[in-house]
Amino acid sequence: MKETLRIGDSEVLPGQRLTIDLPIAQLYTHTPLTMPVQVVRGRKSGPRLFVCAAIHGDEINGVEIIRRLLNLPLLKRLRGDLVAVPIVNVPGFLQRSRYLPDRRDLNRSFPGSDKGSLAGRMANLFLQEIVAQCSHGIDLHTAAIDRANLPQIRVDLSDSVAAEMAQVFRTPVILNSGLREGSVRQSTARLGIPMIVYECGEALRFDEHAIRTGLRGVVRVMRHLKMLPASRGKGSSYTPVVADSSGWVRASQSGILRATAPLGATVARHGGLGFISDPFGESESQVLAPYRGVVIGRTTLPLAYQGEALFHIARVGRDDLELLEDAMQEEDPLPAASYLPDEPVIV
């Protein structure tokens, strides 16, 4: 990457660490609204990685992952540059909302325009000032409100560099995911910047397991890119399971859901996921998996109307189910690692 790095009106030099408030707009109270960015530049050249969170303003696990990442002593040995944006959608974050005040989805507004809506202007600002200046990217997400996601990576596996990043991040499941129109991932693909998306947990909730999985994953990617020194410890031996497709199982009737399949559960074709019934139990149906797979997302709300999404199933092969069960047992991110700060466990 270029030696010069300028974000907004600030220039960051090699070996420097700087927090930048990138102007977004003014509130109608005359208060300035800014996007917080912290840049850590190594003294030696290398890749320039952006790590961002809260593109959806209520998805906060990534905010905590970035806070912990920026406090790692390992960053003193950084090669290249880390550009961390813990809160991209500042208006949504302030309102505890997925969306912007005009109900637009920022992650469907890229590449945006400097003369468009607030969403379009913010997308354009983030793309030009942050993304376009970087060589690689990691975008941190959670499920939408009233849903929960198993820790997973979503990536376009036709991008070989991004595919390698997904493998070394080491979540039990990698979902080969196409590019959504208007997403930041679609814009990075057009710019030739490999990027992966980490999905984990729930909106507006901290999940310690998901946070530690994400932090370790980001560090593994940085080691893979040679931004950080190689680990001396023994790495995990399992291979993540790759799913080429997924789908939601929807409620066949309105009613109260009694879920029996947790996140990470492996299910056979026509295997049971739960039951849905009216309050009297007079009308009840079993929720069944349409194909063999693993539960990578589910509703957390037991109340459902007919047609509502209940379980997100990633389709995997028979042999992959055994690999996945091994991966779920082996990968325990809660024990401390030598490079992790001494953080109390969030409960």
Residue pairs with C-beta under 8 A, 6 or more apart in sequence:
1 45
1 46
1 47
1 48
1 80
1 81
1 133
1 134
1 135
3 14
3 45
4 11
5 11
5 12
5 39
5 41
5 48
5 81
5 133
6 12
7 20
7 22
7 37
7 39
7 83
7 129
7 130
7 133
8 20
8 21
8 22
8 23
8 129
10 18
10 20
12 18
12 20
12 39
12 41
12 81
13 41
14 41
14 42
14 43
14 44
14 45
15 41
15 42
15 43
16 39
16 41
17 38
17 39
17 40
17 41
18 38
18 39
19 36
19 37
19 38
19 39
20 36
20 37
20 38
20 39
21 34
21 35
21 36
21 37
22 34
22 35
22 36
22 37
22 125
22 129
23 32
23 33
23 34
24 33
24 34
24 35
24 90
24 91
24 121
24 122
24 125
25 33
25 118
25 121
26 32
26 33
27 33
33 90
33 91
34 90
35 85
35 87
35 88
35 90
35 122
35 125
35 126
36 85
36 86
36 87
36 90
37 83
37 84
37 85
37 130
38 70
38 83
38 84
38 86
39 81
39 82
39 83
39 84
40 70
40 75
40 78
40 81
40 82
40 84
41 78
41 81
41 82
42 77
42 78
42 79
42 80
42 81
42 227
44 79
44 80
45 79
45 80
46 78
46 79
46 80
46 81
46 225
46 226
46 227
47 80
47 81
47 135
47 136
47 225
47 226
47 227
48 80
48 81
48 82
48 83
48 133
48 134
48 135
48 136
49 80
49 81
49 82
49 83
49 134
49 135
49 136
49 137
49 138
49 221
49 222
49 225
49 227
50 83
50 84
50 85
50 130
50 131
50 134
50 136
50 137
50 138
51 65
51 66
51 69
51 82
51 83
51 84
51 85
51 137
51 138
51 140
51 218
52 62
52 84
52 85
52 86
52 88
52 126
52 130
52 137
52 138
52 139
52 140
52 184
53 59
53 60
53 61
53 62
53 63
53 65
53 66
53 85
53 86
53 87
53 88
53 139
53 140
53 141
54 60
54 62
54 63
54 86
54 87
54 88
54 89
54 92
54 93
55 88
55 89
55 106
55 107
55 139
55 141
55 184
56 89
56 92
56 98
56 99
56 105
56 106
56 107
56 141
56 142
56 144
56 203
57 87
57 89
57 90
57 91
57 92
57 93
57 94
57 95
57 96
57 97
57 98
57 99
57 100
58 92
58 93
58 96
58 97
58 98
58 145
58 203
58 204
59 98
59 140
59 141
59 142
59 203
60 93
60 142
60 203
60 204
60 205
60 206
61 140
61 142
61 200
61 201
61 205
61 206
61 207
61 210
61 211
61 214
62 86
62 140
62 141
62 142
62 198
62 214
63 86
63 87
64 206
64 211
64 346
65 140
65 211
65 214
65 215
65 218
66 84
66 85
66 86
66 140
67 86
68 211
68 215
68 340
68 341
68 343
69 75
69 82
69 84
69 215
69 218
69 219
70 84
71 341
72 219
72 339
72 340
72 341
73 339
73 341
74 219
74 228
74 229
74 339
75 82
75 228
77 228
77 229
78 227
78 228
79 226
79 227
79 228
80 225
80 227
81 134
82 222
82 227
83 130
83 133
83 134
85 126
85 130
87 93
88 106
88 122
88 126
89 100
89 106
89 122
91 100
91 101
91 118
92 98
92 99
92 100
92 106
95 101
96 204
98 105
98 144
98 145
98 203
99 105
99 106
100 106
100 118
100 119
100 122
101 118
102 117
102 118
102 119
104 117
104 118
104 119
105 119
105 182
106 119
106 122
106 123
107 180
107 182
107 183
107 184
108 180
108 181
108 182
108 183
109 117
109 119
109 120
109 122
109 123
109 182
110 123
110 127
110 182
110 183
110 184
110 186
110 187
111 123
111 124
111 127
111 187
111 190
112 119
112 120
112 121
112 122
112 123
112 124
112 125
112 127
113 120
113 121
113 124
114 121
114 124
114 125
115 121
116 124
123 184
126 184
127 184
127 187
131 137
131 184
131 187
131 188
131 191
131 193
132 191
132 193
134 193
135 193
136 161
136 165
136 193
136 194
136 195
136 221
136 225
137 184
137 188
137 193
137 194
137 195
137 196
138 165
138 195
138 196
138 197
138 198
138 218
138 221
139 184
139 185
139 195
139 196
139 197
139 198
140 197
140 198
140 214
141 197
141 198
141 199
141 200
142 149
142 199
142 200
142 201
142 202
142 203
142 205
142 210
143 149
143 199
143 201
143 202
143 203
143 297
144 203
145 203
145 204
146 203
146 299
146 300
146 301
147 202
147 203
147 297
147 298
147 299
147 300
147 309
148 201
148 202
148 263
148 297
148 298
148 300
149 199
149 200
149 201
149 202
149 263
149 296
149 297
149 312
150 172
150 173
150 200
150 263
150 264
150 294
150 295
150 296
150 297
151 171
151 172
151 198
151 199
151 200
151 201
151 209
151 210
151 213
151 214
152 171
152 172
152 173
152 174
152 175
152 198
152 199
152 200
152 296
152 314
153 166
153 169
153 171
153 173
153 174
153 175
153 196
153 197
153 198
153 199
153 217
153 240
154 174
154 175
154 177
154 196
154 197
154 199
155 162
155 163
155 165
155 166
155 174
155 175
155 176
155 177
155 196
155 197
156 162
156 176
156 177
156 178
156 179
156 185
156 189
157 163
157 166
157 174
157 176
157 242
159 189
159 194
161 194
162 194
162 195
162 196
164 224
165 194
165 196
165 221
165 224
165 225
166 174
166 196
166 240
167 174
167 240
168 220
168 221
168 223
168 224
169 196
169 198
169 217
169 218
169 220
169 221
170 216
170 217
170 220
170 236
170 240
170 331
171 198
171 213
171 217
171 240
172 238
172 240
172 241
172 264
172 324
172 327
172 328
172 331
173 240
173 241
173 242
173 243
173 294
173 296
173 314
173 324
174 240
174 241
174 242
174 243
175 242
175 243
175 246
175 296
175 314
176 242
176 243
176 244
176 245
177 197
179 185
179 186
179 189
180 186
184 195
185 195
185 197
188 194
188 195
189 195
196 221
198 214
198 217
199 297
200 207
200 210
200 211
200 213
200 214
201 207
201 210
201 211
202 300
206 346
208 334
208 345
208 346
208 347
209 333
209 334
211 346
212 333
212 334
212 340
213 331
213 333
215 340
216 333
216 337
216 340
219 228
219 339
222 228
223 229
223 230
223 231
231 339
233 337
233 338
236 330
236 331
237 330
238 323
238 326
238 327
238 330
238 331
239 323
239 327
240 327
241 294
241 316
241 320
241 323
241 324
241 327
243 293
243 294
243 296
243 314
243 315
243 316
244 315
245 314
245 315
246 293
246 296
246 312
246 313
246 314
246 315
247 290
247 312
247 313
247 315
248 297
248 309
248 310
248 311
248 312
248 313
249 273
249 287
249 288
249 289
249 290
249 309
249 310
249 311
249 312
249 313
250 307
250 308
250 309
250 310
251 257
251 276
251 287
251 304
251 305
251 306
251 307
251 308
251 310
252 276
252 285
252 287
252 306
253 276
253 283
253 285
253 306
254 278
254 304
254 305
254 306
255 276
255 277
255 278
255 283
255 284
255 304
256 276
256 277
256 278
256 279
256 302
256 303
256 304
257 274
257 275
257 276
257 287
257 299
257 301
257 302
257 303
257 304
257 310
258 274
258 275
258 276
258 277
258 302
259 273
259 274
259 287
259 298
259 299
259 302
259 310
259 311
260 272
260 273
260 274
260 275
261 267
261 271
261 272
261 273
261 274
261 289
261 295
261 298
261 311
262 295
262 298
263 295
263 296
263 297
263 298
264 294
264 295
264 328
265 294
265 295
266 293
266 294
266 316
266 321
266 324
266 325
267 273
267 289
267 292
267 293
267 294
267 295
267 313
268 289
268 292
269 289
269 290
269 291
269 292
270 288
270 289
270 290
271 288
271 289
272 286
272 287
272 288
272 289
273 287
273 288
273 289
273 295
273 310
273 311
274 286
274 287
274 310
274 311
275 284
275 285
275 286
275 287
276 284
276 285
276 287
276 304
276 310
277 283
277 284
277 285
278 284
287 310
287 311
289 311
289 313
290 313
291 313
291 315
292 315
292 316
292 317
292 318
292 321
293 313
293 314
293 315
293 316
294 313
294 314
294 316
294 321
294 324
295 311
295 312
295 313
296 312
296 313
296 314
297 311
297 312
298 310
298 311
298 312
299 308
299 309
299 310
299 311
304 310
316 324
334 345
336 342
